[in-house]
């Protein structure tokens, strides 16, 4: 919990009461590489704050091909927010790319209670979601406007150590390219 409180304290002042209540509604969980936190078509009731490790969310297209939507490393949040906010079944899968430690919070019993008691935490959560929306929209624009090399270089800036954790096909699917194209981009990057 210390890492979560450090993350929050860098952004807002957090009272002892807020810390104690947060501790009471959140759980620290250890997951092994390959563990699935959210499955397609299940009800989504939790969000996850990454303490250690790497998680990713992905979807399958109608041909069964995976498309990585997000990576979550230390101090990142991950869940299927479409399912949460539309009160729908999951359209995404969230899995651990590595052994991971996360802080798990229930939406109804945890976050909603935290937000109703501590408005500063609701404001922080809203700002995090706003940053997430901006990030997603920027990613869509980059997919439409930038070359694959430029997208790859931006990806490395956003996720500097990701190549230690993620498999090539995870990265390629995130970038919308083949694994062969990813190898070519790595060669081009070395030449630059």
Protein Blocks (a to p, Z undefined) as FASTA:
>chain_A
ZZmmmmmmmmmccdfklmmmmmmmgccddddehiafbdghiacfbdcddfbdcddddddd
fkopacdfbdcdehiacddfklmmnopacfbdcddfbdcddddddfklmmmmmmmmmmml
mmmmmmmmmmmmmmmmmmmmmmmmmcfklmmmmmmmmmmmlmmmmcfklmmmmnopafkl
mmmmmmmmmmZZ
